[in-house]
Amino acid sequence: MKPRANRRKKLKVREEVRPESVPFSPYRVFTREEWARLRADTPMTLQSNELEQLSGIIEELSVDEVEQIYLPLSRLLNLYVAAAQKLHSVSSEFLGRKDTKVPFIIGVAGSVAVGKSTTARVLRALLARWPDHPRVDLMTTDGFLFPNAELERRGLMERKGFPESFDTERLLRFLGDVKSGVSSVAAPVYSHFQYDILPGQEVEVHQPDILIIEGLNILQPAEMPKDGSTIPFVSDFIDFSIYIDAHPAVIEKWYLTRFMRLRSTAFRDPGAYFHKYAALAPDEVRRIALKLWREINLKNLEENILPTRRRAQLILQKGESHSVEQAALRKL
């Protein structure tokens, strides 16, 4: 969609219109066109072949989507990072010490199959091209799931992806070390192919300028202790949070499409955890996928993920075509 000719015209920001009986909204809402104009003069730094590599299994990333949605977002995040770096420098000066570099952490949350991974990959590619923060790492909280054997022992295999299926204590230690400026912090590795943690394998984070962490439940608060003692949340370590949103019925279609595509590709490998589905008739596989969605993933979305949406600083609302149609930015 072409930008309007008069770039100097002041952008009119719409706020959610609500009856007086409804609580005040903390968000400013932008249409796609309004959000796209916030790109200003941010240059397009990705090539067409890179867009192909960054696209998801069923989500083809377009030039328009990057230019109208992700370039404005990368500009906003660049400003946030610069402000955080300046604040850290001022605090260090006040305390009379020289602290080590502290990474700026961006959290990307949302349902299974909503496109979190694609968003995280695009942001990593764009943010790494800004001169002030060239080192950008990407992590997924999948690595902090308990191994399947432990999930089986706890009776949680049917609740994989729910908050209780994660080793939250280990995830908090990881984030705490990253935010403390530890030179090298290791995290476990998860394989979607094997549907399990890979024993003995780790990925290390070495003091990046920015760390993007993507996961289902990163915005979920823990139960508050009645005695008022300190208890950390994963979101305590996140400097800027993004929630990728879409109507559950739309996400269901995406989940089924992705599952069927994997059936004809990755699932055909005998080593794949879901290889058994490759030999089944398409209608049977679709029935199984729908059951998995409705009994596990939709339930997790409704009970645990969707309630955290308004804890995010930015909500990106997608339509059926995977394109972002609206952005809601929390007011400062």
MOTASUL-V628311 format. One record per pair of residues at least 4 apart in sequence whose C-alpha atoms are under 8 Angstrom apart, sorted by the first residue. I is the first residue (numbers start at 0). J is the second residue. D is the distance in Angstrom with one decimal. If there is no record, write none. Layout:
I/J/D + I/J/D
//
This chain:
0/32/7.8 + 0/63/7.4 + 2/32/7.7 + 2/35/7.9 + 2/36/6.9 + 6/36/7.9 + 10/33/7.2 + 12/27/6.9 + 12/28/7.0 + 12/29/6.5 + 12/33/7.7 + 13/27/6.2 + 13/28/5.6 + 13/29/6.4 + 14/26/6.9 + 14/27/4.7 + 14/28/5.4 + 15/24/6.6 + 15/26/7.2 + 15/27/6.7 + 15/28/6.4 + 17/21/6.1 + 17/22/8.0 + 17/23/7.6 + 25/329/5.6 + 25/330/5.7 + 26/327/5.7 + 26/328/5.3 + 26/329/4.3 + 26/330/5.5 + 27/327/5.5 + 27/328/5.3 + 27/329/6.3 + 27/330/6.4 + 28/325/7.1 + 28/326/5.8 + 28/327/4.3 + 28/328/6.5 + 29/33/5.6 + 29/34/5.6 + 29/325/5.7 + 29/326/5.1 + 29/327/6.1 + 30/34/6.1 + 30/324/6.5 + 30/325/4.8 + 30/326/6.6 + 31/35/6.0 + 31/67/7.3 + 31/68/7.5 + 31/323/7.0 + 31/324/5.2 + 31/325/5.3 + 31/326/7.1 + 32/36/6.5 + 32/67/7.6 + 33/37/7.1 + 34/38/7.6 + 34/67/7.1 + 34/68/6.9 + 34/71/7.0 + 34/325/7.9 + 34/326/7.0 + 35/66/7.2 + 35/67/4.2 + 35/68/6.0 + 35/71/6.4 + 36/67/7.6 + 36/71/7.7 + 37/71/5.4 + 38/66/7.6 + 38/67/7.2 + 38/70/5.7 + 38/71/4.0 + 38/72/7.7 + 38/74/6.8 + 39/71/7.6 + 41/70/6.6 + 41/71/7.5 + 41/74/6.8 + 42/70/7.8 + 43/66/6.8 + 43/70/7.3 + 44/125/6.9 + 44/128/7.3 + 45/49/6.2 + 45/50/7.0 + 45/124/7.8 + 45/125/7.4 + 46/50/6.6 + 47/51/6.7 + 47/62/7.6 + 48/52/6.7 + 49/53/6.2 + 50/54/6.1 + 50/60/5.9 + 50/61/7.1 + 50/62/7.7 + 51/59/7.2 + 51/60/6.9 + 53/60/7.2 + 53/117/6.4 + 53/120/6.2 + 53/121/6.4 + 54/58/5.8 + 54/59/5.1 + 54/60/5.0 + 54/117/6.1 + 55/59/6.4 + 55/60/7.7 + 55/114/7.4 + 55/116/7.6 + 55/117/5.7 + 56/257/6.6 + 56/260/7.9 + 57/253/7.5 + 57/256/7.3 + 57/257/6.1 + 58/114/7.6 + 58/117/7.9 + 58/321/6.6 + 60/64/6.7 + 60/65/7.6 + 61/65/6.5 + 62/66/6.1 + 63/67/5.7 + 63/68/8.0 + 64/68/5.5 + 64/69/6.9 + 64/322/6.7 + 64/323/7.6 + 65/69/4.7 + 65/70/6.0 + 66/70/5.2 + 66/71/7.5 + 67/71/6.8 + 68/72/6.4 + 68/323/7.1 + 69/73/5.9 + 69/121/7.5 + 69/122/7.1 + 70/74/6.2 + 70/125/7.6 + 71/75/6.2 + 72/76/6.1 + 73/77/6.0 + 73/122/6.7 + 73/125/6.6 + 73/126/6.1 + 74/78/6.4 + 75/79/6.4 + 76/80/6.1 + 77/81/6.2 + 77/126/7.3 + 77/129/7.5 + 78/82/6.2 + 79/83/6.1 + 80/84/6.1 + 80/103/6.4 + 81/85/6.2 + 81/131/7.8 + 82/86/6.1 + 83/87/6.1 + 83/103/7.5 + 84/88/6.2 + 85/89/6.2 + 86/90/6.1 + 87/91/6.1 + 88/92/6.2 + 89/93/6.2 + 90/94/6.2 + 91/95/6.0 + 91/96/5.4 + 91/97/6.0 + 91/98/6.5 + 92/96/6.3 + 92/97/7.5 + 99/180/5.6 + 100/180/5.9 + 100/206/7.1 + 100/208/7.8 + 101/177/7.4 + 101/178/5.6 + 101/179/6.7 + 101/180/5.3 + 101/206/7.2 + 101/208/7.4 + 102/177/7.1 + 102/178/6.3 + 102/180/7.5 + 102/206/6.5 + 102/207/5.8 + 102/208/4.9 + 102/209/5.1 + 102/210/6.3 + 103/208/6.3 + 103/209/4.7 + 103/210/6.2 + 103/237/7.7 + 103/238/6.2 + 104/209/5.8 + 104/210/4.8 + 104/211/5.8 + 104/212/7.2 + 104/236/7.0 + 104/237/5.0 + 104/238/5.3 + 104/239/6.7 + 105/209/7.4 + 105/210/6.2 + 105/211/4.7 + 105/212/6.2 + 105/237/5.8 + 105/238/5.9 + 105/239/4.9 + 105/240/5.7 + 105/241/7.7 + 106/211/5.9 + 106/212/5.0 + 106/213/5.8 + 106/214/7.8 + 106/217/7.2 + 106/237/6.0 + 106/238/7.8 + 106/239/6.3 + 106/240/4.6 + 106/241/6.0 + 107/115/6.3 + 107/118/7.8 + 107/119/6.8 + 107/211/7.4 + 107/212/6.3 + 107/213/4.6 + 107/214/6.4 + 107/217/7.9 + 107/240/6.0 + 107/241/4.8 + 107/242/5.9 + 107/243/7.3 + 108/115/6.6 + 108/213/6.1 + 108/214/5.4 + 108/215/5.4 + 108/216/6.8 + 108/217/6.4 + 108/218/7.1 + 108/240/7.6 + 108/241/6.1 + 108/242/4.8 + 108/243/6.2 + 109/113/6.6 + 109/115/6.5 + 109/214/7.2 + 109/215/5.6 + 109/216/7.8 + 109/242/5.5 + 109/243/5.1 + 109/244/6.4 + 109/304/6.5 + 109/305/7.4 + 109/308/7.9 + 110/115/7.9 + 110/215/6.1 + 110/243/7.7 + 110/244/7.7 + 110/250/7.9 + 110/296/7.8 + 110/300/5.9 + 110/304/6.7 + 110/305/7.8 + 111/215/7.2 + 111/254/7.6 + 111/296/6.8 + 112/250/6.4 + 112/253/6.3 + 112/254/5.4 + 112/257/7.7 + 113/243/6.7 + 113/244/7.1 + 113/245/7.0 + 113/250/6.0 + 113/253/7.5 + 114/118/6.4 + 114/243/7.2 + 115/119/6.2 + 115/213/6.7 + 115/214/7.7 + 115/243/6.5 + 116/120/6.1 + 116/213/6.9 + 117/121/6.2 + 118/122/6.2 + 119/123/6.1 + 119/137/7.3 + 119/211/6.7 + 119/212/7.8 + 119/213/6.8 + 120/124/6.3 + 120/137/7.6 + 121/125/6.2 + 122/126/5.8 + 123/127/6.0 + 123/135/6.0 + 123/136/7.0 + 123/137/7.0 + 123/211/7.3 + 124/128/6.9 + 125/129/7.3 + 126/132/7.2 + 126/133/7.2 + 126/135/7.1 + 127/132/6.3 + 127/133/4.4 + 127/134/5.8 + 127/135/5.6 + 128/132/7.8 + 128/133/6.0 + 129/133/6.1 + 132/208/5.3 + 132/209/7.0 + 133/208/7.0 + 134/207/5.3 + 134/208/5.3 + 134/209/6.6 + 135/207/5.7 + 135/208/5.9 + 135/209/4.8 + 135/210/5.8 + 135/211/7.4 + 136/204/7.3 + 136/207/6.3 + 136/209/6.4 + 136/210/4.9 + 136/211/6.2 + 137/210/5.8 + 137/211/4.7 + 137/212/5.9 + 137/213/7.8 + 138/210/7.4 + 138/211/6.2 + 138/212/4.8 + 138/213/6.3 + 139/212/5.5 + 139/213/4.7 + 139/214/5.8 + 140/144/7.3 + 140/170/7.7 + 140/212/7.0 + 140/213/6.2 + 140/214/5.1 + 140/215/7.8 + 141/188/7.8 + 141/189/5.9 + 141/214/7.0 + 142/186/6.9 + 142/187/5.0 + 142/188/4.8 + 142/189/4.6 + 142/196/6.5 + 143/165/5.6 + 143/166/5.5 + 143/167/7.2 + 143/169/7.1 + 143/170/6.2 + 143/186/7.7 + 143/187/6.6 + 143/189/7.9 + 144/159/7.9 + 144/160/7.6 + 144/164/5.9 + 144/165/4.2 + 144/166/5.8 + 144/189/8.0 + 144/196/7.4 + 145/149/6.0 + 145/150/6.1 + 145/164/6.0 + 145/165/5.6 + 145/166/5.8 + 145/196/7.5 + 146/150/6.3 + 146/195/5.9 + 146/196/5.3 + 147/151/6.0 + 147/156/7.0 + 147/195/6.0 + 147/196/7.5 + 148/152/6.2 + 149/153/6.2 + 150/154/5.9 + 150/155/4.8 + 150/156/5.3 + 150/159/7.7 + 150/164/6.9 + 151/155/6.0 + 151/156/5.7 + 155/159/6.3 + 155/164/6.6 + 157/295/6.9 + 158/164/6.8 + 158/295/6.5 + 159/164/5.5 + 159/295/8.0 + 160/164/6.0 + 160/165/7.3 + 160/215/7.3 + 160/296/7.9 + 160/299/7.5 + 161/165/7.5 + 161/216/7.8 + 161/299/6.0 + 161/303/7.4 + 162/216/6.5 + 162/303/7.6 + 166/170/6.4 + 167/171/6.1 + 168/172/6.3 + 169/173/6.2 + 170/174/6.3 + 170/233/7.7 + 171/175/5.9 + 171/231/7.6 + 171/232/7.6 + 171/233/6.2 + 172/176/6.1 + 173/177/6.3 + 173/184/6.7 + 173/185/7.4 + 173/186/7.1 + 174/178/6.1 + 174/233/7.7 + 174/236/6.6 + 175/179/6.0 + 175/236/7.3 + 176/180/6.5 + 176/181/5.5 + 176/184/6.7 + 177/181/5.8 + 177/184/6.6 + 177/204/7.8 + 177/206/7.0 + 178/236/7.2 + 180/206/6.4 + 181/205/7.9 + 181/206/7.1 + 182/205/5.5 + 182/206/5.7 + 183/203/6.3 + 183/204/5.6 + 183/205/4.6 + 183/206/6.8 + 184/203/5.4 + 184/204/5.2 + 184/205/6.6 + 185/201/6.0 + 185/202/5.6 + 185/203/4.3 + 185/204/6.3 + 186/201/5.4 + 186/202/5.4 + 186/203/6.3 + 187/196/7.1 + 187/197/7.5 + 187/200/6.3 + 187/201/4.6 + 187/202/6.4 + 188/196/5.8 + 188/197/5.7 + 188/200/5.9 + 188/201/5.4 + 188/202/6.5 + 189/194/7.4 + 189/195/5.8 + 189/196/4.3 + 189/197/5.8 + 190/194/5.5 + 190/195/5.6 + 190/196/6.1 + 190/197/6.5 + 191/195/6.9 + 192/265/7.4 + 192/270/7.9 + 192/271/5.3 + 192/272/6.3 + 193/270/7.3 + 193/271/5.5 + 193/272/4.9 + 194/272/6.0 + 213/217/7.7 + 215/304/6.5 + 216/303/7.1 + 216/304/6.0 + 217/233/5.8 + 217/234/6.1 + 218/233/6.9 + 218/234/5.3 + 218/304/8.0 + 218/307/5.8 + 218/308/7.9 + 218/310/6.6 + 218/311/7.3 + 219/232/7.7 + 219/233/7.7 + 219/234/7.4 + 219/303/7.2 + 219/304/7.3 + 219/307/5.8 + 220/232/5.9 + 220/233/7.8 + 220/234/7.5 + 221/231/8.0 + 221/232/6.2 + 223/227/7.6 + 223/230/7.4 + 224/228/6.2 + 224/229/7.9 + 224/230/7.4 + 231/235/6.6 + 232/236/7.7 + 233/237/7.3 + 239/311/7.8 + 239/312/6.4 + 240/311/5.0 + 240/312/5.3 + 240/313/6.4 + 241/311/5.5 + 241/312/6.1 + 241/313/4.8 + 241/314/5.8 + 241/315/7.4 + 242/308/6.1 + 242/311/5.9 + 242/312/8.0 + 242/313/6.3 + 242/314/4.8 + 242/315/6.3 + 243/314/6.1 + 243/315/5.1 + 243/316/6.4 + 243/317/7.5 + 244/314/6.7 + 244/315/5.8 + 244/316/4.8 + 244/317/6.0 + 245/249/6.6 + 245/250/6.5 + 245/316/5.7 + 245/317/5.1 + 245/318/6.5 + 246/250/6.4 + 246/318/8.0 + 247/251/6.1 + 247/297/7.5 + 248/252/6.6 + 249/253/6.5 + 249/318/7.8 + 249/319/6.1 + 250/254/6.0 + 251/255/6.2 + 251/289/7.9 + 251/292/6.9 + 252/256/6.1 + 253/257/6.0 + 254/258/6.1 + 254/292/7.4 + 255/259/6.1 + 255/285/6.8 + 255/288/6.2 + 255/289/6.7 + 256/260/6.2 + 257/261/6.2 + 258/262/6.2 + 258/285/8.0 + 258/288/6.7 + 259/263/6.7 + 259/281/7.7 + 259/284/7.4 + 259/285/7.0 + 260/264/6.4 + 261/265/5.2 + 261/266/5.8 + 262/266/4.9 + 262/267/6.7 + 262/274/7.9 + 262/276/6.5 + 262/277/5.2 + 263/267/6.3 + 263/277/6.6 + 264/268/7.8 + 265/271/7.0 + 266/271/5.7 + 266/272/7.6 + 266/273/5.6 + 266/274/4.5 + 266/275/7.7 + 266/276/7.0 + 266/277/5.7 + 267/271/7.4 + 267/274/5.7 + 267/277/5.5 + 268/274/6.3 + 269/274/5.7 + 270/274/7.1 + 273/277/7.6 + 274/278/7.8 + 275/279/7.4 + 276/284/6.3 + 279/283/6.4 + 279/284/6.2 + 280/284/6.3 + 281/285/6.1 + 282/286/6.2 + 283/287/6.3 + 284/288/6.1 + 285/289/6.1 + 286/290/6.3 + 287/291/6.2 + 288/292/6.1 + 289/293/6.1 + 290/294/5.8 + 290/295/8.0 + 291/295/5.6 + 291/296/6.8 + 292/296/4.8 + 292/297/5.6 + 293/297/5.0 + 293/298/6.5 + 294/298/6.0 + 295/299/6.1 + 296/300/6.1 + 297/301/6.1 + 298/302/6.0 + 299/303/5.5 + 299/304/6.5 + 300/304/4.6 + 300/305/5.5 + 301/305/5.6 + 301/306/7.2 + 302/306/7.0 + 303/307/7.2 + 304/308/7.1 + 307/311/7.4 + 308/314/7.4 + 309/314/8.0 + 311/329/7.7 + 312/328/5.9 + 312/329/5.0 + 313/326/7.0 + 313/327/5.6 + 313/328/4.6 + 313/329/6.2 + 314/326/5.7 + 314/327/5.1 + 314/328/6.6 + 315/323/6.2 + 315/324/7.7 + 315/325/6.1 + 315/326/4.7 + 315/327/6.6 + 316/323/5.5 + 316/324/5.8 + 316/325/5.1 + 316/326/6.2 + 317/321/5.7 + 317/322/5.4 + 317/323/4.2 + 317/324/5.5 + 317/325/7.2 + 318/322/5.8 + 318/323/6.3 + 318/324/6.2
//
